[in-house]
């Protein structure tokens, strides 16, 4: 059996998925959240390579208040990803969750 290749994390990987729904978590506590922002933070040179830093922001239901931590994030066009998410709190439309890539 072959292993699923993990895509290289980049802003370009996620930009086409803006507005689409991702599944965050597993089991009964899993929530569906819409990817609402993909932001370029800056470029940094380190370890002999250029790193493009970016953040992703999802909007989930108000009643879902996931604690800060590592969650499985799934989308039909990507293999499941293990991402560190931070709950930024509620806005009128729902609860916000952010992942930052450095």
PEHU-V452235 format. One record per pair of residues at least 4 apart in sequence whose ideal C-beta (glycine too) atoms are under 7 Angstrom apart, sorted by the first residue. I is the first residue (numbers start at 1). J is the second residue. D is the distance in whole Angstrom. If there is no record, write none. Layout:
# PEHU-V452235
i:j:d
I:J:D
I:J:D
This chain:
# PEHU-V452235
i:j:d
4:79:4
6:79:6
7:13:6
7:78:7
9:13:6
9:101:5
10:52:6
11:15:6
11:38:6
11:40:6
11:52:6
11:54:4
14:35:7
14:38:5
14:56:6
15:38:5
17:35:5
17:75:6
17:77:7
18:35:6
18:38:6
19:34:7
19:35:7
20:34:7
20:35:6
20:75:7
21:32:5
21:33:7
21:34:5
22:33:6
22:35:6
22:58:6
22:73:5
22:74:6
22:75:5
23:30:6
23:32:6
23:74:4
24:30:6
24:31:5
24:33:5
24:58:7
24:60:7
24:66:7
24:71:5
24:73:6
24:85:7
24:97:7
25:29:5
25:30:4
25:31:6
25:66:7
25:71:5
25:72:6
26:30:6
26:72:6
31:60:5
31:61:6
31:64:4
31:66:7
33:58:4
33:59:6
33:60:4
33:97:6
34:58:6
34:59:5
35:56:6
35:58:6
36:57:6
36:58:7
36:59:5
37:56:7
37:57:4
38:54:7
38:56:6
39:54:6
39:55:5
40:52:7
40:54:5
41:53:4
41:54:6
41:55:6
42:53:5
43:50:6
43:51:7
43:52:5
44:51:5
44:53:6
45:50:6
46:51:6
51:102:7
53:101:6
53:102:5
54:101:5
55:98:6
55:99:7
55:100:5
56:98:7
56:99:5
57:96:6
57:98:5
58:97:5
59:93:6
59:94:5
59:96:6
60:64:5
60:94:5
60:95:5
60:97:6
61:94:6
61:95:7
62:90:6
62:94:5
62:95:6
64:95:6
65:87:7
65:95:6
66:71:7
66:85:7
66:87:6
66:97:7
67:87:7
68:85:7
68:86:5
68:87:6
69:85:7
70:82:6
70:83:7
70:84:5
71:83:6
71:85:5
72:80:5
72:82:6
73:81:5
73:83:5
74:80:5
83:99:5
84:99:6
85:97:5
85:98:7
85:99:5
86:97:7
86:98:5
87:95:7
87:97:6
88:96:4
88:97:7
88:98:5
89:96:6
90:94:7
90:95:5
91:96:6
